Structures are given as C-alpha cells and as structure tokens.
Amino acid sequence: MWFHIGIMRPIYVSNLSEKETKALEEGLKSSSAFTVRRCQILLKSAKGEKANQIAHQLHCSDQAVRN
C-alpha cells in the first residue's frame, strides 16, 4: 500500500486575547516545568513561529511542539 504524504501546513494558535496572553505570561513563572514549556510554546505559536523554529529554540522535538 502506498501513501502520498503531502507538505503539511503549519498549525498556529489562534489570536490570543489580552486575558489569555496575560495568563500564559503568568504561567511562565510556574514551578511546573510542563506548564512553563506549554506556555512558552503557545506564546511563540501565537506570534506566528513554526513548530520547527519553536522546537529549535526550546531544545525539544517538532512533534513535542505540535502535541
């Protein structure tokens, strides 16, 4: 069986409200590494950065960013 895998279009977080942005910025101060990383990813995605760019900056895999 053959599968055609096309180029995947980037997925971004939608525009964040001011309240959402502030909540994510507060999350950057969390004692939970998971919460900090998730907030970093969401804020960078909202700025239009691609998964591979975010992954490189945060030293994780593209798939971790997409998840």
DODREN-547269 format. One record per residue: residue number from 1; x, y, z of N, C-alpha, C in turn; residue in one letter. Coordinates in Angstrom, 2 decimals. Example, Ala and Ser with C-alpha at 12.3 -4.5 7.8 and 13.67 -1.06 7.14 Angstrom:
residues 2
<node resi="1" n_X="13.19" n_Y="-5.69" n_Z="7.80" ca_X="12.30" ca_Y="-4.50" ca_Z="7.80" c_X="13.20" c_Y="-3.30" c_Z="7.80" resn="A"/>
<node resi="2" n_X="12.85" n_Y="-2.25" n_Z="7.08" ca_X="13.67" ca_Y="-1.06" ca_Z="7.14" c_X="12.90" c_Y="0.03" c_Z="7.87" resn="S"/>
END
This chain:
residues 67
<node resi="1" n_X="0.83" n_Y="-1.17" n_Z="0.00" ca_X="0.00" ca_Y="0.00" ca_Z="0.00" c_X="0.89" c_Y="1.25" c_Z="0.00" resn="M"/>
<node resi="2" n_X="0.60" n_Y="2.19" n_Z="-0.83" ca_X="1.36" ca_Y="3.43" ca_Z="-0.92" c_X="0.54" c_Y="4.59" c_Z="-0.40" resn="W"/>
<node resi="3" n_X="1.19" n_Y="5.45" n_Z="0.32" ca_X="0.52" ca_Y="6.64" ca_Z="0.84" c_X="1.25" c_Y="7.86" c_Z="0.31" resn="F"/>
<node resi="4" n_X="0.49" n_Y="8.81" n_Z="-0.12" ca_X="1.09" ca_Y="10.08" ca_Z="-0.54" c_X="1.06" c_Y="11.03" c_Z="0.64" resn="H"/>
<node resi="5" n_X="2.23" n_Y="11.46" n_Z="1.05" ca_X="2.31" ca_Y="12.39" ca_Z="2.17" c_X="2.68" c_Y="13.74" c_Z="1.59" resn="I"/>
<node resi="6" n_X="1.74" n_Y="14.65" n_Z="1.62" ca_X="1.98" ca_Y="15.99" ca_Z="1.10" c_X="2.64" c_Y="16.85" c_Z="2.16" resn="G"/>
<node resi="7" n_X="2.92" n_Y="18.06" n_Z="1.78" ca_X="3.51" ca_Y="19.00" ca_Z="2.72" c_X="2.43" c_Y="19.43" c_Z="3.70" resn="I"/>
<node resi="8" n_X="2.73" n_Y="19.30" n_Z="4.97" ca_X="1.76" ca_Y="19.68" ca_Z="5.99" c_X="1.80" c_Y="21.19" c_Z="6.18" resn="M"/>
<node resi="9" n_X="0.63" n_Y="21.77" n_Z="6.24" ca_X="0.55" ca_Y="23.21" ca_Z="6.51" c_X="0.78" c_Y="23.45" c_Z="7.98" resn="R"/>
<node resi="10" n_X="1.48" n_Y="24.53" n_Z="8.31" ca_X="1.72" ca_Y="24.84" ca_Z="9.72" c_X="0.41" c_Y="25.09" c_Z="10.46" resn="P"/>
<node resi="11" n_X="0.39" n_Y="24.69" n_Z="11.71" ca_X="-0.75" ca_Y="24.93" ca_Z="12.59" c_X="-0.31" c_Y="25.94" c_Z="13.62" resn="I"/>
<node resi="12" n_X="-1.11" n_Y="26.98" n_Z="13.79" ca_X="-0.78" ca_Y="28.01" ca_Z="14.76" c_X="-1.91" c_Y="28.14" c_Z="15.78" resn="Y"/>
<node resi="13" n_X="-1.59" n_Y="28.68" n_Z="16.92" ca_X="-2.59" ca_Y="29.03" ca_Z="17.91" c_X="-3.33" c_Y="30.24" c_Z="17.36" resn="V"/>
<node resi="14" n_X="-4.63" n_Y="30.30" n_Z="17.60" ca_X="-5.40" ca_Y="31.46" ca_Z="17.14" c_X="-4.95" c_Y="32.72" c_Z="17.89" resn="S"/>
<node resi="15" n_X="-5.41" n_Y="33.84" n_Z="17.43" ca_X="-5.08" ca_Y="35.09" ca_Z="18.12" c_X="-5.52" c_Y="35.02" c_Z="19.57" resn="N"/>
<node resi="16" n_X="-4.62" n_Y="35.37" n_Z="20.45" ca_X="-4.92" ca_Y="35.31" ca_Z="21.88" c_X="-5.50" c_Y="36.64" c_Z="22.35" resn="L"/>
<node resi="17" n_X="-6.45" n_Y="36.55" n_Z="23.26" ca_X="-6.97" ca_Y="37.77" ca_Z="23.87" c_X="-5.93" c_Y="38.29" c_Z="24.86" resn="S"/>
<node resi="18" n_X="-6.12" n_Y="39.51" n_Z="25.30" ca_X="-5.19" ca_Y="40.09" ca_Z="26.28" c_X="-5.20" c_Y="39.26" c_Z="27.57" resn="E"/>
<node resi="19" n_X="-6.37" n_Y="38.80" n_Z="27.95" ca_X="-6.51" ca_Y="37.98" ca_Z="29.17" c_X="-5.75" c_Y="36.66" c_Z="29.02" resn="K"/>
<node resi="20" n_X="-5.89" n_Y="36.02" n_Z="27.85" ca_X="-5.19" ca_Y="34.75" ca_Z="27.60" c_X="-3.67" c_Y="34.95" c_Z="27.60" resn="E"/>
<node resi="21" n_X="-3.23" n_Y="36.02" n_Z="26.95" ca_X="-1.80" ca_Y="36.32" ca_Z="26.90" c_X="-1.24" c_Y="36.53" c_Z="28.30" resn="T"/>
<node resi="22" n_X="-1.96" n_Y="37.29" n_Z="29.11" ca_X="-1.50" ca_Y="37.54" ca_Z="30.49" c_X="-1.45" c_Y="36.25" c_Z="31.28" resn="K"/>
<node resi="23" n_X="-2.44" n_Y="35.37" n_Z="31.09" ca_X="-2.46" ca_Y="34.09" ca_Z="31.81" c_X="-1.26" c_Y="33.23" c_Z="31.41" resn="A"/>
<node resi="24" n_X="-0.95" n_Y="33.22" n_Z="30.12" ca_X="0.21" ca_Y="32.44" ca_Z="29.65" c_X="1.52" c_Y="33.04" c_Z="30.16" resn="L"/>
<node resi="25" n_X="1.60" n_Y="34.36" n_Z="30.20" ca_X="2.80" ca_Y="35.00" ca_Z="30.73" c_X="2.96" c_Y="34.71" c_Z="32.22" resn="E"/>
<node resi="26" n_X="1.87" n_Y="34.64" n_Z="32.95" ca_X="1.93" ca_Y="34.25" ca_Z="34.36" c_X="2.37" c_Y="32.79" c_Z="34.49" resn="E"/>
<node resi="27" n_X="1.93" n_Y="31.95" n_Z="33.55" ca_X="2.31" ca_Y="30.55" ca_Z="33.55" c_X="3.80" c_Y="30.33" c_Z="33.40" resn="G"/>
<node resi="28" n_X="4.49" n_Y="31.32" n_Z="32.81" ca_X="5.94" ca_Y="31.22" ca_Z="32.66" c_X="6.66" c_Y="31.23" c_Z="34.00" resn="L"/>
<node resi="29" n_X="5.96" n_Y="31.67" n_Z="35.05" ca_X="6.53" ca_Y="31.73" ca_Z="36.40" c_X="6.20" c_Y="30.50" c_Z="37.23" resn="K"/>
<node resi="30" n_X="5.52" n_Y="29.54" n_Z="36.64" ca_X="5.07" ca_Y="28.35" ca_Z="37.36" c_X="6.25" c_Y="27.50" c_Z="37.85" resn="S"/>
<node resi="31" n_X="6.01" n_Y="26.77" n_Z="38.92" ca_X="7.03" ca_Y="25.84" ca_Z="39.41" c_X="7.00" c_Y="24.52" c_Z="38.62" resn="S"/>
<node resi="32" n_X="5.98" n_Y="24.35" n_Z="37.79" ca_X="5.84" ca_Y="23.15" ca_Z="36.97" c_X="6.53" c_Y="23.35" c_Z="35.62" resn="S"/>
<node resi="33" n_X="7.52" n_Y="22.52" n_Z="35.34" ca_X="8.25" ca_Y="22.63" ca_Z="34.07" c_X="7.31" c_Y="22.41" c_Z="32.88" resn="A"/>
<node resi="34" n_X="6.34" n_Y="21.51" n_Z="33.04" ca_X="5.38" ca_Y="21.25" ca_Z="31.97" c_X="4.59" c_Y="22.52" c_Z="31.65" resn="F"/>
<node resi="35" n_X="4.12" n_Y="23.21" n_Z="32.66" ca_X="3.34" ca_Y="24.43" ca_Z="32.47" c_X="4.18" c_Y="25.52" c_Z="31.81" resn="T"/>
<node resi="36" n_X="5.40" n_Y="25.69" n_Z="32.27" ca_X="6.29" ca_Y="26.70" ca_Z="31.68" c_X="6.50" c_Y="26.40" c_Z="30.21" resn="V"/>
<node resi="37" n_X="6.84" n_Y="25.15" n_Z="29.88" ca_X="7.11" ca_Y="24.78" ca_Z="28.48" c_X="5.87" c_Y="24.98" c_Z="27.63" resn="R"/>
<node resi="38" n_X="4.71" n_Y="24.58" n_Z="28.13" ca_X="3.46" ca_Y="24.74" ca_Z="27.37" c_X="3.17" c_Y="26.21" c_Z="27.10" resn="R"/>
<node resi="39" n_X="3.38" n_Y="27.06" n_Z="28.09" ca_X="3.16" ca_Y="28.50" ca_Z="27.92" c_X="4.14" c_Y="29.08" c_Z="26.91" resn="C"/>
<node resi="40" n_X="5.39" n_Y="28.66" n_Z="26.96" ca_X="6.39" ca_Y="29.13" ca_Z="26.00" c_X="5.96" c_Y="28.77" c_Z="24.58" resn="Q"/>
<node resi="41" n_X="5.54" n_Y="27.54" n_Z="24.39" ca_X="5.13" ca_Y="27.07" ca_Z="23.07" c_X="3.92" c_Y="27.85" c_Z="22.56" resn="I"/>
<node resi="42" n_X="2.92" n_Y="28.02" n_Z="23.40" ca_X="1.71" ca_Y="28.72" ca_Z="22.98" c_X="1.97" c_Y="30.18" c_Z="22.65" resn="L"/>
<node resi="43" n_X="2.78" n_Y="30.84" n_Z="23.44" ca_X="3.10" ca_Y="32.25" ca_Z="23.17" c_X="3.88" c_Y="32.40" c_Z="21.87" resn="L"/>
<node resi="44" n_X="4.83" n_Y="31.52" n_Z="21.63" ca_X="5.61" ca_Y="31.58" ca_Z="20.39" c_X="4.74" c_Y="31.26" c_Z="19.17" resn="K"/>
<node resi="45" n_X="3.86" n_Y="30.28" n_Z="19.31" ca_X="2.96" ca_Y="29.93" ca_Z="18.22" c_X="2.03" c_Y="31.09" c_Z="17.90" resn="S"/>
<node resi="46" n_X="1.53" n_Y="31.76" n_Z="18.92" ca_X="0.64" ca_Y="32.90" ca_Z="18.70" c_X="1.35" c_Y="34.04" c_Z="17.96" resn="A"/>
<node resi="47" n_X="2.68" n_Y="34.09" n_Z="18.08" ca_X="3.46" ca_Y="35.11" ca_Z="17.36" c_X="3.75" c_Y="34.69" c_Z="15.93" resn="K"/>
<node resi="48" n_X="3.31" n_Y="33.47" n_Z="15.54" ca_X="3.48" ca_Y="33.01" ca_Z="14.17" c_X="4.71" c_Y="32.16" c_Z="13.92" resn="G"/>
<node resi="49" n_X="5.41" n_Y="31.77" n_Z="14.97" ca_X="6.59" ca_Y="30.92" ca_Z="14.78" c_X="6.15" c_Y="29.50" c_Z="14.45" resn="E"/>
<node resi="50" n_X="6.90" n_Y="28.84" n_Z="13.59" ca_X="6.60" ca_Y="27.47" ca_Z="13.17" c_X="7.10" c_Y="26.48" c_Z="14.21" resn="K"/>
<node resi="51" n_X="6.53" n_Y="25.27" n_Z="14.17" ca_X="6.87" ca_Y="24.23" ca_Z="15.14" c_X="8.37" c_Y="23.93" c_Z="15.16" resn="A"/>
<node resi="52" n_X="9.00" n_Y="23.85" n_Z="13.98" ca_X="10.42" ca_Y="23.52" ca_Z="13.96" c_X="11.26" c_Y="24.66" c_Z="14.54" resn="N"/>
<node resi="53" n_X="10.83" n_Y="25.90" n_Z="14.37" ca_X="11.55" ca_Y="27.04" ca_Z="14.95" c_X="11.43" c_Y="27.02" c_Z="16.47" resn="Q"/>
<node resi="54" n_X="10.22" n_Y="26.77" n_Z="16.95" ca_X="9.97" ca_Y="26.72" ca_Z="18.39" c_X="10.77" c_Y="25.58" c_Z="19.01" resn="I"/>
<node resi="55" n_X="10.74" n_Y="24.42" n_Z="18.35" ca_X="11.46" ca_Y="23.25" ca_Z="18.86" c_X="12.95" c_Y="23.54" c_Z="18.98" resn="A"/>
<node resi="56" n_X="13.51" n_Y="24.19" n_Z="17.98" ca_X="14.94" ca_Y="24.52" ca_Z="18.00" c_X="15.26" c_Y="25.45" c_Z="19.16" resn="H"/>
<node resi="57" n_X="14.43" n_Y="26.47" n_Z="19.35" ca_X="14.66" ca_Y="27.44" ca_Z="20.42" c_X="14.53" c_Y="26.82" c_Z="21.81" resn="Q"/>
<node resi="58" n_X="13.58" n_Y="25.88" n_Z="21.95" ca_X="13.30" ca_Y="25.30" ca_Z="23.27" c_X="13.98" c_Y="23.94" c_Z="23.46" resn="L"/>
<node resi="59" n_X="14.78" n_Y="23.55" n_Z="22.49" ca_X="15.55" ca_Y="22.29" ca_Z="22.58" c_X="14.65" c_Y="21.08" c_Z="22.82" resn="H"/>
<node resi="60" n_X="13.62" n_Y="20.97" n_Z="21.98" ca_X="12.74" ca_Y="19.80" ca_Z="22.03" c_X="12.41" c_Y="19.41" c_Z="20.60" resn="C"/>
<node resi="61" n_X="11.62" n_Y="18.38" n_Z="20.42" ca_X="11.29" ca_Y="17.91" ca_Z="19.08" c_X="10.12" c_Y="18.69" c_Z="18.48" resn="S"/>
<node resi="62" n_X="10.06" n_Y="18.69" n_Z="17.15" ca_X="8.92" ca_Y="19.31" ca_Z="16.45" c_X="7.61" c_Y="18.68" c_Z="16.92" resn="D"/>
<node resi="63" n_X="7.64" n_Y="17.36" n_Z="17.08" ca_X="6.42" ca_Y="16.66" ca_Z="17.47" c_X="5.98" c_Y="17.07" c_Z="18.87" resn="Q"/>
<node resi="64" n_X="6.91" n_Y="17.30" n_Z="19.77" ca_X="6.55" ca_Y="17.76" ca_Z="21.12" c_X="5.82" c_Y="19.10" c_Z="21.03" resn="A"/>
<node resi="65" n_X="6.28" n_Y="19.97" n_Z="20.16" ca_X="5.63" ca_Y="21.28" ca_Z="19.98" c_X="4.23" c_Y="21.08" c_Z="19.41" resn="V"/>
<node resi="66" n_X="4.09" n_Y="20.23" n_Z="18.39" ca_X="2.78" ca_Y="20.00" ca_Z="17.79" c_X="1.80" c_Y="19.36" c_Z="18.77" resn="R"/>
<node resi="67" n_X="2.31" n_Y="18.47" n_Z="19.61" ca_X="1.43" ca_Y="17.82" ca_Z="20.60" c_X="0.88" c_Y="18.84" c_Z="21.56" resn="N"/>
END
